[in-house]
Amino acid sequence: MTPDDIKQRIRAAFPDAEVSVVDTTGGGDHFDATVVSSAFADKGLVDRHRLVYGALGEAMRGSRAPIHALALTTETPEEHHRKTDRNDPR
Amino acid sequence: MNDLLKKRIADTIAKGRVMLFMKGNPSMPQCGFSAAVVGVLKEIGAPFESFNILADNELREGLKEYSSWPTFPQLYVDGKLIGGADIVRDLHARGELKKLVAGAPVAGA
């Protein structure tokens, strides 16, 4: 699995999403992903993560799934910009 | 999933108000994400029960389906899934995990 494979699957489910994925170990099975999409509005964190897991489907399901670990950050565009602004002293 | 397994899962979740399904046990976690959640719970001084999913493959696979959550650790408070390591760390960073564990409703959880 490559970060691009993951990115593609997530974009297919969330067409508006800004997605960044990093292979944290270089082994193609541990990833760190940030997904920014308006689909997360009015949803709790558990439901947001479930949506992303759903988009990845078989890649995360079962003991032989190619993705062993996925650290996930899910934000709406508003939340993302608020955070970016705060981290960016202008 | 058969009813027997479903009941066993529900009973196991109900073993503690704060219940952690993890890889290994709190004194010897077998995975960095599980270790991180144990660390956070200890930091806020929350009493919790835990279950080692590496020792029970039937419950491990069943719980993923039961909760629609494909990974471990999984933290439950009052029978409700709070999330995995990312969410627990996020709630802790916002100071909300302690409130949640104390029984207060938390926005966005």
N, CA and C atoms of all chains as a GROMACS GRO file, in nm:
protein
  597
    1MET      N    1   0.084  -0.120   0.000
    1MET     CA    2   0.000   0.000   0.000
    1MET      C    3   0.088   0.125   0.000
    2THR      N    4   0.053   0.223  -0.083
    2THR     CA    5   0.129   0.347  -0.082
    2THR      C    6   0.040   0.461  -0.032
    3PRO      N    7   0.101   0.571   0.012
    3PRO     CA    8   0.019   0.686   0.053
    3PRO      C    9  -0.077   0.729  -0.058
    4ASP      N   10  -0.034   0.717  -0.183
    4ASP     CA   11  -0.122   0.757  -0.294
    4ASP      C   12  -0.244   0.665  -0.307
    5ASP      N   13  -0.227   0.535  -0.284
    5ASP     CA   14  -0.341   0.442  -0.284
    5ASP      C   15  -0.445   0.488  -0.183
    6ILE      N   16  -0.396   0.521  -0.065
    6ILE     CA   17  -0.487   0.561   0.043
    6ILE      C   18  -0.556   0.692   0.008
    7LYS      N   19  -0.476   0.786  -0.042
    7LYS     CA   20  -0.529   0.916  -0.081
    7LYS      C   21  -0.642   0.900  -0.182
    8GLN      N   22  -0.618   0.815  -0.283
    8GLN     CA   23  -0.718   0.793  -0.388
    8GLN      C   24  -0.847   0.738  -0.332
    9ARG      N   25  -0.837   0.639  -0.244
    9ARG     CA   26  -0.959   0.579  -0.185
    9ARG      C   27  -1.036   0.682  -0.104
   10ILE      N   28  -0.965   0.763  -0.030
   10ILE     CA   29  -1.034   0.863   0.053
   10ILE      C   30  -1.099   0.969  -0.036
   11ARG      N   31  -1.027   1.012  -0.141
   11ARG     CA   32  -1.083   1.114  -0.231
   11ARG      C   33  -1.206   1.062  -0.305
   12ALA      N   34  -1.208   0.931  -0.333
   12ALA     CA   35  -1.323   0.873  -0.402
   12ALA      C   36  -1.448   0.885  -0.314
   13ALA      N   37  -1.429   0.875  -0.182
   13ALA     CA   38  -1.544   0.883  -0.090
   13ALA      C   39  -1.576   1.026  -0.050
   14PHE      N   40  -1.474   1.112  -0.047
   14PHE     CA   41  -1.492   1.253  -0.008
   14PHE      C   42  -1.433   1.340  -0.120
   15PRO      N   43  -1.513   1.368  -0.225
   15PRO     CA   44  -1.458   1.438  -0.341
   15PRO      C   45  -1.400   1.577  -0.307
   16ASP      N   46  -1.451   1.640  -0.200
   16ASP     CA   47  -1.402   1.775  -0.168
   16ASP      C   48  -1.279   1.773  -0.078
   17ALA      N   49  -1.235   1.654  -0.041
   17ALA     CA   50  -1.137   1.645   0.068
   17ALA      C   51  -0.997   1.688   0.027
   18GLU      N   52  -0.932   1.756   0.123
   18GLU     CA   53  -0.787   1.775   0.116
   18GLU      C   54  -0.729   1.661   0.198
   19VAL      N   55  -0.645   1.581   0.135
   19VAL     CA   56  -0.593   1.463   0.203
   19VAL      C   57  -0.442   1.464   0.201
   20SER      N   58  -0.380   1.442   0.315
   20SER     CA   59  -0.236   1.419   0.314
   20SER      C   60  -0.207   1.290   0.390
   21VAL      N   61  -0.121   1.209   0.331
   21VAL     CA   62  -0.090   1.078   0.391
   21VAL      C   63   0.061   1.060   0.394
   22VAL      N   64   0.110   1.015   0.508
   22VAL     CA   65   0.253   0.987   0.523
   22VAL      C   66   0.271   0.842   0.565
   23ASP      N   67   0.364   0.773   0.500
   23ASP     CA   68   0.402   0.638   0.540
   23ASP      C   69   0.503   0.655   0.653
   24THR      N   70   0.461   0.627   0.777
   24THR     CA   71   0.545   0.666   0.891
   24THR      C   72   0.667   0.578   0.912
   25THR      N   73   0.662   0.455   0.862
   25THR     CA   74   0.777   0.367   0.883
   25THR      C   75   0.850   0.333   0.753
   26GLY      N   76   0.788   0.368   0.638
   26GLY     CA   77   0.846   0.331   0.511
   26GLY      C   78   0.814   0.187   0.472
   27GLY      N   79   0.735   0.120   0.555
   27GLY     CA   80   0.706  -0.021   0.530
   27GLY      C   81   0.576  -0.046   0.455
   28GLY      N   82   0.503   0.061   0.424
   28GLY     CA   83   0.379   0.044   0.349
   28GLY      C   84   0.263  -0.012   0.430
   29ASP      N   85   0.272  -0.002   0.564
   29ASP     CA   86   0.160  -0.053   0.645
   29ASP      C   87   0.123   0.036   0.764
   30HIS      N   88   0.207   0.134   0.798
   30HIS     CA   89   0.174   0.228   0.905
   30HIS      C   90   0.167   0.368   0.845
   31PHE      N   91   0.052   0.431   0.863
   31PHE     CA   92   0.032   0.561   0.797
   31PHE      C   93  -0.022   0.665   0.894
   32ASP      N   94   0.000   0.789   0.854
   32ASP     CA   95  -0.050   0.904   0.927
   32ASP      C   96  -0.129   0.985   0.824
   33ALA      N   97  -0.258   1.007   0.847
   33ALA     CA   98  -0.339   1.076   0.746
   33ALA      C   99  -0.416   1.192   0.807
   34THR      N  100  -0.424   1.301   0.732
   34THR     CA  101  -0.510   1.412   0.769
   34THR      C  102  -0.612   1.431   0.658
   35VAL      N  103  -0.739   1.434   0.694
   35VAL     CA  104  -0.846   1.450   0.596
   35VAL      C  105  -0.927   1.573   0.636
   36VAL      N  106  -0.937   1.668   0.544
   36VAL     CA  107  -1.015   1.789   0.568
   36VAL      C  108  -1.133   1.786   0.471
   37SER      N  109  -1.254   1.775   0.524
   37SER     CA  110  -1.371   1.767   0.437
   37SER      C  111  -1.494   1.824   0.506
   38SER      N  112  -1.581   1.885   0.427
   38SER     CA  113  -1.706   1.938   0.482
   38SER      C  114  -1.800   1.825   0.522
   39ALA      N  115  -1.770   1.701   0.476
   39ALA     CA  116  -1.855   1.587   0.514
   39ALA      C  117  -1.851   1.560   0.664
   40PHE      N  118  -1.752   1.619   0.734
   40PHE     CA  119  -1.739   1.594   0.877
   40PHE      C  120  -1.822   1.690   0.963
   41ALA      N  121  -1.881   1.790   0.899
   41ALA     CA  122  -1.957   1.890   0.976
   41ALA      C  123  -2.068   1.820   1.054
   42ASP      N  124  -2.090   1.864   1.176
   42ASP     CA  125  -2.196   1.810   1.263
   42ASP      C  126  -2.176   1.663   1.296
   43LYS      N  127  -2.055   1.612   1.279
   43LYS     CA  128  -2.032   1.472   1.316
   43LYS      C  129  -1.929   1.466   1.428
   44GLY      N  130  -1.948   1.372   1.520
   44GLY     CA  131  -1.852   1.349   1.627
   44GLY      C  132  -1.728   1.280   1.572
   45LEU      N  133  -1.623   1.275   1.654
   45LEU     CA  134  -1.496   1.217   1.608
   45LEU      C  135  -1.510   1.070   1.573
   46VAL      N  136  -1.589   0.996   1.652
   46VAL     CA  137  -1.604   0.853   1.625
   46VAL      C  138  -1.667   0.832   1.488
   47ASP      N  139  -1.773   0.909   1.458
   47ASP     CA  140  -1.838   0.894   1.328
   47ASP      C  141  -1.747   0.939   1.213
   48ARG      N  142  -1.668   1.043   1.235
   48ARG     CA  143  -1.574   1.088   1.132
   48ARG      C  144  -1.474   0.978   1.098
   49HIS      N  145  -1.417   0.920   1.201
   49HIS     CA  146  -1.320   0.813   1.177
   49HIS      C  147  -1.386   0.694   1.108
   50ARG      N  148  -1.510   0.662   1.150
   50ARG     CA  149  -1.580   0.549   1.087
   50ARG      C  150  -1.598   0.575   0.938
   51LEU      N  151  -1.628   0.699   0.901
   51LEU     CA  152  -1.646   0.731   0.759
   51LEU      C  153  -1.517   0.704   0.681
   52VAL      N  154  -1.405   0.745   0.738
   52VAL     CA  155  -1.277   0.723   0.669
   52VAL      C  156  -1.244   0.574   0.663
   53TYR      N  157  -1.265   0.503   0.774
   53TYR     CA  158  -1.241   0.358   0.774
   53TYR      C  159  -1.328   0.292   0.667
   54GLY      N  160  -1.454   0.339   0.656
   54GLY     CA  161  -1.545   0.284   0.556
   54GLY      C  162  -1.491   0.305   0.415
   55ALA      N  163  -1.435   0.423   0.391
   55ALA     CA  164  -1.380   0.454   0.258
   55ALA      C  165  -1.263   0.362   0.225
   56LEU      N  166  -1.190   0.320   0.326
   56LEU     CA  167  -1.073   0.234   0.302
   56LEU      C  168  -1.112   0.086   0.294
   57GLY      N  169  -1.232   0.055   0.340
   57GLY     CA  170  -1.291  -0.078   0.323
   57GLY      C  171  -1.198  -0.192   0.359
   58GLU      N  172  -1.180  -0.282   0.263
   58GLU     CA  173  -1.104  -0.405   0.286
   58GLU      C  174  -0.960  -0.378   0.326
   59ALA      N  175  -0.909  -0.262   0.288
   59ALA     CA  176  -0.768  -0.232   0.320
   59ALA      C  177  -0.743  -0.225   0.471
   60MET      N  178  -0.853  -0.205   0.548
   60MET     CA  179  -0.837  -0.200   0.694
   60MET      C  180  -0.906  -0.313   0.766
   61ARG      N  181  -0.973  -0.401   0.691
   61ARG     CA  182  -1.057  -0.501   0.758
   61ARG      C  183  -0.987  -0.636   0.769
   62GLY      N  184  -1.002  -0.699   0.883
   62GLY     CA  185  -0.951  -0.835   0.899
   62GLY      C  186  -0.804  -0.839   0.939
   63SER      N  187  -0.760  -0.956   0.979
   63SER     CA  188  -0.625  -0.968   1.033
   63SER      C  189  -0.518  -0.960   0.924
   64ARG      N  190  -0.558  -0.976   0.796
   64ARG     CA  191  -0.459  -0.967   0.688
   64ARG      C  192  -0.467  -0.835   0.612
   65ALA      N  193  -0.534  -0.737   0.669
   65ALA     CA  194  -0.549  -0.608   0.602
   65ALA      C  195  -0.412  -0.545   0.577
   66PRO      N  196  -0.392  -0.485   0.459
   66PRO     CA  197  -0.261  -0.425   0.430
   66PRO      C  198  -0.227  -0.305   0.519
   67ILE      N  199  -0.330  -0.236   0.569
   67ILE     CA  200  -0.302  -0.123   0.659
   67ILE      C  201  -0.306  -0.174   0.802
   68HIS      N  202  -0.194  -0.168   0.871
   68HIS     CA  203  -0.189  -0.215   1.010
   68HIS      C  204  -0.222  -0.104   1.108
   69ALA      N  205  -0.183   0.017   1.074
   69ALA     CA  206  -0.209   0.128   1.165
   69ALA      C  207  -0.230   0.255   1.084
   70LEU      N  208  -0.330   0.332   1.126
   70LEU     CA  209  -0.359   0.457   1.058
   70LEU      C  210  -0.390   0.562   1.164
   71ALA      N  211  -0.295   0.652   1.184
   71ALA     CA  212  -0.321   0.765   1.274
   71ALA      C  213  -0.399   0.868   1.194
   72LEU      N  214  -0.512   0.912   1.249
   72LEU     CA  215  -0.606   0.988   1.167
   72LEU      C  216  -0.640   1.122   1.232
   73THR      N  217  -0.634   1.227   1.152
   73THR     CA  218  -0.686   1.357   1.195
   73THR      C  219  -0.797   1.394   1.098
   74THR      N  220  -0.916   1.424   1.150
   74THR     CA  221  -1.030   1.458   1.064
   74THR      C  222  -1.081   1.596   1.102
   75GLU      N  223  -1.087   1.684   1.003
   75GLU     CA  224  -1.130   1.821   1.031
   75GLU      C  225  -1.222   1.872   0.922
   76THR      N  226  -1.311   1.963   0.959
   76THR     CA  227  -1.386   2.035   0.857
   76THR      C  228  -1.296   2.148   0.807
   77PRO      N  229  -1.324   2.203   0.689
   77PRO     CA  230  -1.241   2.315   0.640
   77PRO      C  231  -1.235   2.430   0.741
   78GLU      N  232  -1.347   2.457   0.808
   78GLU     CA  233  -1.349   2.566   0.908
   78GLU      C  234  -1.252   2.538   1.022
   79GLU      N  235  -1.261   2.414   1.075
   79GLU     CA  236  -1.172   2.378   1.186
   79GLU      C  237  -1.025   2.384   1.142
   80HIS      N  238  -1.001   2.340   1.020
   80HIS     CA  239  -0.864   2.336   0.970
   80HIS      C  240  -0.807   2.477   0.957
   81HIS      N  241  -0.888   2.568   0.905
   81HIS     CA  242  -0.840   2.705   0.885
   81HIS      C  243  -0.820   2.776   1.018
   82ARG      N  244  -0.911   2.748   1.112
   82ARG     CA  245  -0.896   2.807   1.244
   82ARG      C  246  -0.762   2.768   1.304
   83LYS      N  247  -0.728   2.639   1.289
   83LYS     CA  248  -0.604   2.589   1.344
   83LYS      C  249  -0.483   2.648   1.271
   84THR      N  250  -0.495   2.653   1.139
   84THR     CA  251  -0.384   2.705   1.058
   84THR      C  252  -0.359   2.851   1.093
   85ASP      N  253  -0.467   2.927   1.107
   85ASP     CA  254  -0.454   3.070   1.139
   85ASP      C  255  -0.384   3.089   1.273
   86ARG      N  256  -0.424   3.002   1.368
   86ARG     CA  257  -0.368   3.015   1.502
   86ARG      C  258  -0.218   2.987   1.500
   87ASN      N  259  -0.178   2.892   1.412
   87ASN     CA  260  -0.036   2.854   1.408
   87ASN      C  261   0.046   2.946   1.320
   88ASP      N  262  -0.020   3.044   1.261
   88ASP     CA  263   0.047   3.126   1.161
   88ASP      C  264   0.036   3.273   1.204
   89PRO      N  265   0.132   3.320   1.281
   89PRO     CA  266   0.120   3.457   1.333
   89PRO      C  267   0.135   3.560   1.220
   90ARG      N  268   0.029   3.634   1.194
   90ARG     CA  269   0.035   3.734   1.087
   90ARG      C  270   0.007   3.872   1.142
   91MET      N  271  -2.257  -1.216   1.308
   91MET     CA  272  -2.204  -1.250   1.440
   91MET      C  273  -2.313  -1.320   1.521
   92ASN      N  274  -2.277  -1.430   1.591
   92ASN     CA  275  -2.380  -1.500   1.667
   92ASN      C  276  -2.411  -1.428   1.799
   93ASP      N  277  -2.530  -1.457   1.852
   93ASP     CA  278  -2.578  -1.386   1.970
   93ASP      C  279  -2.490  -1.409   2.093
   94LEU      N  280  -2.432  -1.530   2.099
   94LEU     CA  281  -2.347  -1.563   2.212
   94LEU      C  282  -2.224  -1.472   2.217
   95LEU      N  283  -2.163  -1.454   2.101
   95LEU     CA  284  -2.045  -1.368   2.093
   95LEU      C  285  -2.084  -1.223   2.120
   96LYS      N  286  -2.197  -1.183   2.063
   96LYS     CA  287  -2.245  -1.046   2.084
   96LYS      C  288  -2.263  -1.018   2.233
   97LYS      N  289  -2.321  -1.116   2.303
   97LYS     CA  290  -2.345  -1.099   2.447
   97LYS      C  291  -2.212  -1.096   2.522
   98ARG      N  292  -2.119  -1.180   2.479
   98ARG     CA  293  -1.989  -1.184   2.547
   98ARG      C  294  -1.917  -1.049   2.530
   99ILE      N  295  -1.931  -0.990   2.410
   99ILE     CA  296  -1.870  -0.860   2.386
   99ILE      C  297  -1.936  -0.753   2.474
  100ALA      N  298  -2.070  -0.753   2.474
  100ALA     CA  299  -2.142  -0.652   2.554
  100ALA      C  300  -2.105  -0.666   2.702
  101ASP      N  301  -2.098  -0.790   2.751
  101ASP     CA  302  -2.063  -0.813   2.891
  101ASP      C  303  -1.921  -0.767   2.921
  102THR      N  304  -1.832  -0.787   2.824
  102THR     CA  305  -1.692  -0.747   2.847
  102THR      C  306  -1.680  -0.595   2.850
  103ILE      N  307  -1.752  -0.528   2.760
  103ILE     CA  308  -1.750  -0.380   2.760
  103ILE      C  309  -1.803  -0.328   2.893
  104ALA      N  310  -1.902  -0.400   2.949
  104ALA     CA  311  -1.966  -0.355   3.074
  104ALA      C  312  -1.882  -0.386   3.198
  105LYS      N  313  -1.765  -0.449   3.178
  105LYS     CA  314  -1.681  -0.485   3.293
  105LYS      C  315  -1.628  -0.364   3.369
  106GLY      N  316  -1.620  -0.251   3.300
  106GLY     CA  317  -1.572  -0.131   3.368
  106GLY      C  318  -1.641  -0.008   3.314
  107ARG      N  319  -1.659   0.093   3.397
  107ARG     CA  320  -1.715   0.221   3.349
  107ARG      C  321  -1.622   0.276   3.243
  108VAL      N  322  -1.493   0.267   3.272
  108VAL     CA  323  -1.392   0.306   3.173
  108VAL      C  324  -1.321   0.177   3.133
  109MET      N  325  -1.342   0.136   3.010
  109MET     CA  326  -1.297   0.003   2.966
  109MET      C  327  -1.209   0.017   2.843
  110LEU      N  328  -1.087  -0.035   2.853
  110LEU     CA  329  -0.992  -0.023   2.742
  110LEU      C  330  -0.963  -0.161   2.682
  111PHE      N  331  -0.990  -0.174   2.553
  111PHE     CA  332  -0.950  -0.294   2.479
  111PHE      C  333  -0.818  -0.261   2.412
  112MET      N  334  -0.716  -0.338   2.448
  112MET     CA  335  -0.581  -0.301   2.405
  112MET      C  336  -0.499  -0.424   2.368
  113LYS      N  337  -0.381  -0.397   2.309
  113LYS     CA  338  -0.286  -0.503   2.282
  113LYS      C  339  -0.191  -0.511   2.400
  114GLY      N  340  -0.196  -0.625   2.471
  114GLY     CA  341  -0.116  -0.640   2.592
  114GLY      C  342  -0.195  -0.595   2.712
  115ASN      N  343  -0.124  -0.565   2.822
  115ASN     CA  344  -0.192  -0.516   2.941
  115ASN      C  345  -0.126  -0.386   2.986
  116PRO      N  346  -0.193  -0.312   3.079
  116PRO     CA  347  -0.142  -0.180   3.114
  116PRO      C  348   0.004  -0.178   3.159
  117SER      N  349   0.049  -0.285   3.228
  117SER     CA  350   0.188  -0.281   3.272
  117SER      C  351   0.284  -0.323   3.161
  118MET      N  352   0.232  -0.390   3.056
  118MET     CA  353   0.318  -0.426   2.944
  118MET      C  354   0.241  -0.419   2.810
  119PRO      N  355   0.216  -0.297   2.763
  119PRO     CA  356   0.144  -0.283   2.635
  119PRO      C  357   0.228  -0.339   2.521
  120GLN      N  358   0.161  -0.400   2.423
  120GLN     CA  359   0.231  -0.462   2.310
  120GLN      C  360   0.226  -0.375   2.185
  121CYS      N  361   0.188  -0.250   2.199
  121CYS     CA  362   0.174  -0.164   2.082
  121CYS      C  363   0.180  -0.019   2.130
  122GLY      N  364   0.242   0.065   2.051
  122GLY     CA  365   0.262   0.205   2.091
  122GLY      C  366   0.132   0.280   2.111
  123PHE      N  367   0.031   0.248   2.028
  123PHE     CA  368  -0.096   0.319   2.039
  123PHE      C  369  -0.168   0.281   2.170
  124SER      N  370  -0.162   0.151   2.203
  124SER     CA  371  -0.221   0.106   2.330
  124SER      C  372  -0.147   0.169   2.447
  125ALA      N  373  -0.014   0.174   2.438
  125ALA     CA  374   0.066   0.235   2.544
  125ALA      C  375   0.029   0.382   2.562
  126ALA      N  376   0.002   0.451   2.452
  126ALA     CA  377  -0.031   0.593   2.458
  126ALA      C  378  -0.161   0.616   2.535
  127VAL      N  379  -0.261   0.531   2.509
  127VAL     CA  380  -0.390   0.548   2.577
  127VAL      C  381  -0.376   0.516   2.726
  128VAL      N  382  -0.302   0.410   2.758
  128VAL     CA  383  -0.277   0.378   2.899
  128VAL      C  384  -0.209   0.496   2.967
  129GLY      N  385  -0.112   0.556   2.898
  129GLY     CA  386  -0.040   0.671   2.954
  129GLY      C  387  -0.132   0.787   2.984
  130VAL      N  388  -0.223   0.816   2.891
  130VAL     CA  389  -0.316   0.928   2.909
  130VAL      C  390  -0.411   0.900   3.026
  131LEU      N  391  -0.463   0.777   3.033
  131LEU     CA  392  -0.557   0.742   3.141
  131LEU      C  393  -0.487   0.752   3.277
  132LYS      N  394  -0.361   0.710   3.282
  132LYS     CA  395  -0.286   0.719   3.408
  132LYS      C  396  -0.259   0.865   3.442
  133GLU      N  397  -0.230   0.944   3.339
  133GLU     CA  398  -0.200   1.086   3.361
  133GLU      C  399  -0.318   1.159   3.425
  134ILE      N  400  -0.439   1.127   3.378
  134ILE     CA  401  -0.556   1.197   3.435
  134ILE      C  402  -0.607   1.124   3.560
  135GLY      N  403  -0.539   1.016   3.597
  135GLY     CA  404  -0.576   0.945   3.720
  135GLY      C  405  -0.710   0.875   3.711
  136ALA      N  406  -0.746   0.830   3.591
  136ALA     CA  407  -0.875   0.764   3.573
  136ALA      C  408  -0.861   0.615   3.602
  137PRO      N  409  -0.940   0.562   3.696
  137PRO     CA  410  -0.940   0.418   3.714
  137PRO      C  411  -1.001   0.352   3.591
  138PHE      N  412  -0.940   0.244   3.543
  138PHE     CA  413  -0.995   0.178   3.425
  138PHE      C  414  -0.969   0.029   3.429
  139GLU      N  415  -1.052  -0.043   3.358
  139GLU     CA  416  -1.033  -0.186   3.339
  139GLU      C  417  -0.978  -0.205   3.199
  140SER      N  418  -0.912  -0.318   3.175
  140SER     CA  419  -0.861  -0.341   3.040
  140SER      C  420  -0.880  -0.487   3.000
  141PHE      N  421  -0.874  -0.508   2.870
  141PHE     CA  422  -0.887  -0.642   2.814
  141PHE      C  423  -0.781  -0.658   2.706
  142ASN      N  424  -0.704  -0.766   2.714
  142ASN     CA  425  -0.598  -0.791   2.616
  142ASN      C  426  -0.656  -0.866   2.496
  143ILE      N  427  -0.676  -0.796   2.386
  143ILE     CA  428  -0.738  -0.859   2.269
  143ILE      C  429  -0.644  -0.957   2.198
  144LEU      N  430  -0.514  -0.949   2.228
  144LEU     CA  431  -0.421  -1.044   2.167
  144LEU      C  432  -0.443  -1.186   2.222
  145ALA      N  433  -0.508  -1.194   2.339
  145ALA     CA  434  -0.528  -1.324   2.403
  145ALA      C  435  -0.662  -1.386   2.365
  146ASP      N  436  -0.740  -1.320   2.281
  146ASP     CA  437  -0.875  -1.369   2.250
  146ASP      C  438  -0.914  -1.328   2.109
  147ASN      N  439  -0.878  -1.411   2.013
  147ASN     CA  440  -0.898  -1.373   1.872
  147ASN      C  441  -1.045  -1.361   1.833
  148GLU      N  442  -1.130  -1.445   1.894
  148GLU     CA  443  -1.272  -1.440   1.860
  148GLU      C  444  -1.331  -1.305   1.902
  149LEU      N  445  -1.299  -1.264   2.024
  149LEU     CA  446  -1.352  -1.136   2.072
  149LEU      C  447  -1.288  -1.020   1.994
  150ARG      N  448  -1.159  -1.035   1.962
  150ARG     CA  449  -1.088  -0.931   1.887
  150ARG      C  450  -1.157  -0.902   1.753
  151GLU      N  451  -1.182  -1.008   1.677
  151GLU     CA  452  -1.245  -0.988   1.545
  151GLU      C  453  -1.392  -0.948   1.559
  152GLY      N  454  -1.459  -1.006   1.660
  152GLY     CA  455  -1.600  -0.974   1.682
  152GLY      C  456  -1.621  -0.828   1.721
  153LEU      N  457  -1.532  -0.777   1.805
  153LEU     CA  458  -1.548  -0.640   1.853
  153LEU      C  459  -1.532  -0.538   1.740
  154LYS      N  460  -1.445  -0.569   1.644
  154LYS     CA  461  -1.428  -0.479   1.529
  154LYS      C  462  -1.561  -0.462   1.455
  155GLU      N  463  -1.630  -0.574   1.439
  155GLU     CA  464  -1.758  -0.572   1.369
  155GLU      C  465  -1.867  -0.507   1.455
  156TYR      N  466  -1.868  -0.543   1.584
  156TYR     CA  467  -1.966  -0.493   1.679
  156TYR      C  468  -1.965  -0.340   1.686
  157SER      N  469  -1.844  -0.284   1.683
  157SER     CA  470  -1.830  -0.139   1.703
  157SER      C  471  -1.809  -0.063   1.572
  158SER      N  472  -1.806  -0.134   1.458
  158SER     CA  473  -1.771  -0.071   1.330
  158SER      C  474  -1.642   0.009   1.344
  159TRP      N  475  -1.544  -0.053   1.404
  159TRP     CA  476  -1.415   0.016   1.430
  159TRP      C  477  -1.304  -0.087   1.407
  160PRO      N  478  -1.221  -0.070   1.305
  160PRO     CA  479  -1.132  -0.180   1.263
  160PRO      C  480  -1.001  -0.193   1.339
  161THR      N  481  -0.974  -0.104   1.433
  161THR     CA  482  -0.841  -0.107   1.496
  161THR      C  483  -0.850  -0.107   1.648
  162PHE      N  484  -0.736  -0.136   1.711
  162PHE     CA  485  -0.722  -0.126   1.856
  162PHE      C  486  -0.605  -0.034   1.886
  163PRO      N  487  -0.607   0.034   2.001
  163PRO     CA  488  -0.700   0.024   2.113
  163PRO      C  489  -0.838   0.083   2.084
  164GLN      N  490  -0.936   0.043   2.166
  164GLN     CA  491  -1.068   0.104   2.167
  164GLN      C  492  -1.103   0.135   2.313
  165LEU      N  493  -1.140   0.261   2.337
  165LEU     CA  494  -1.175   0.302   2.473
  165LEU      C  495  -1.326   0.326   2.482
  166TYR      N  496  -1.386   0.264   2.583
  166TYR     CA  497  -1.530   0.280   2.609
  166TYR      C  498  -1.550   0.347   2.744
  167VAL      N  499  -1.645   0.441   2.750
  167VAL     CA  500  -1.687   0.500   2.877
  167VAL      C  501  -1.838   0.482   2.888
  168ASP      N  502  -1.881   0.422   2.997
  168ASP     CA  503  -2.023   0.391   3.017
  168ASP      C  504  -2.082   0.318   2.896
  169GLY      N  505  -2.005   0.224   2.842
  169GLY     CA  506  -2.054   0.140   2.734
  169GLY      C  507  -2.049   0.203   2.596
  170LYS      N  508  -2.004   0.328   2.588
  170LYS     CA  509  -2.003   0.398   2.459
  170LYS      C  510  -1.859   0.409   2.408
  171LEU      N  511  -1.840   0.381   2.279
  171LEU     CA  512  -1.707   0.392   2.220
  171LEU      C  513  -1.666   0.539   2.213
  172ILE      N  514  -1.554   0.570   2.277
  172ILE     CA  515  -1.501   0.706   2.275
  172ILE      C  516  -1.407   0.723   2.157
  173GLY      N  517  -1.333   0.616   2.125
  173GLY     CA  518  -1.245   0.621   2.009
  173GLY      C  519  -1.118   0.542   2.030
  174GLY      N  520  -1.026   0.558   1.936
  174GLY     CA  521  -0.896   0.494   1.944
  174GLY      C  522  -0.793   0.594   1.996
  175ALA      N  523  -0.666   0.564   1.970
  175ALA     CA  524  -0.559   0.646   2.027
  175ALA      C  525  -0.565   0.792   1.983
  176ASP      N  526  -0.595   0.817   1.855
  176ASP     CA  527  -0.596   0.956   1.806
  176ASP      C  528  -0.699   1.040   1.880
  177ILE      N  529  -0.820   0.984   1.891
  177ILE     CA  530  -0.930   1.060   1.952
  177ILE      C  531  -0.903   1.080   2.101
  178VAL      N  532  -0.854   0.974   2.166
  178VAL     CA  533  -0.825   0.986   2.310
  178VAL      C  534  -0.720   1.094   2.334
  179ARG      N  535  -0.616   1.095   2.251
  179ARG     CA  536  -0.511   1.197   2.268
  179ARG      C  537  -0.564   1.336   2.237
  180ASP      N  538  -0.651   1.344   2.136
  180ASP     CA  539  -0.710   1.472   2.097
  180ASP      C  540  -0.799   1.526   2.210
  181LEU      N  541  -0.885   1.440   2.264
  181LEU     CA  542  -0.973   1.482   2.373
  181LEU      C  543  -0.890   1.524   2.494
  182HIS      N  544  -0.783   1.451   2.519
  182HIS     CA  545  -0.697   1.484   2.633
  182HIS      C  546  -0.630   1.620   2.611
  183ALA      N  547  -0.584   1.644   2.490
  183ALA     CA  548  -0.517   1.772   2.459
  183ALA      C  549  -0.613   1.888   2.479
  184ARG      N  550  -0.742   1.866   2.455
  184ARG     CA  551  -0.840   1.972   2.474
  184ARG      C  552  -0.897   1.974   2.616
  185GLY      N  553  -0.843   1.889   2.702
  185GLY     CA  554  -0.888   1.886   2.842
  185GLY      C  555  -1.025   1.823   2.860
  186GLU      N  556  -1.071   1.751   2.759
  186GLU     CA  557  -1.208   1.701   2.765
  186GLU      C  558  -1.219   1.555   2.809
  187LEU      N  559  -1.108   1.484   2.803
  187LEU     CA  560  -1.115   1.343   2.838
  187LEU      C  561  -1.148   1.326   2.987
  188LYS      N  562  -1.087   1.410   3.068
  188LYS     CA  563  -1.108   1.402   3.212
  188LYS      C  564  -1.255   1.425   3.246
  189LYS      N  565  -1.316   1.525   3.179
  189LYS     CA  566  -1.458   1.554   3.202
  189LYS      C  567  -1.543   1.435   3.160
  190LEU      N  568  -1.507   1.380   3.044
  190LEU     CA  569  -1.584   1.269   2.991
  190LEU      C  570  -1.579   1.148   3.084
  191VAL      N  571  -1.459   1.121   3.133
  191VAL     CA  572  -1.441   1.008   3.224
  191VAL      C  573  -1.515   1.033   3.355
  192ALA      N  574  -1.529   1.160   3.391
  192ALA     CA  575  -1.602   1.195   3.513
  192ALA      C  576  -1.753   1.189   3.492
  193GLY      N  577  -1.795   1.166   3.367
  193GLY     CA  578  -1.937   1.148   3.341
  193GLY      C  579  -2.006   1.268   3.278
  194ALA      N  580  -1.929   1.372   3.245
  194ALA     CA  581  -1.990   1.492   3.185
  194ALA      C  582  -2.004   1.475   3.034
  195PRO      N  583  -2.110   1.533   2.975
  195PRO     CA  584  -2.123   1.527   2.831
  195PRO      C  585  -2.018   1.617   2.765
  196VAL      N  586  -1.962   1.571   2.653
  196VAL     CA  587  -1.857   1.646   2.585
  196VAL      C  588  -1.895   1.670   2.440
  197ALA      N  589  -1.886   1.794   2.396
  197ALA     CA  590  -1.920   1.826   2.257
  197ALA      C  591  -1.816   1.766   2.163
  198GLY      N  592  -1.862   1.709   2.055
  198GLY     CA  593  -1.771   1.660   1.951
  198GLY      C  594  -1.712   1.524   1.979
  199ALA      N  595  -1.749   1.463   2.091
  199ALA     CA  596  -1.692   1.332   2.121
  199ALA      C  597  -1.768   1.222   2.049
   0.00000   0.00000   0.00000
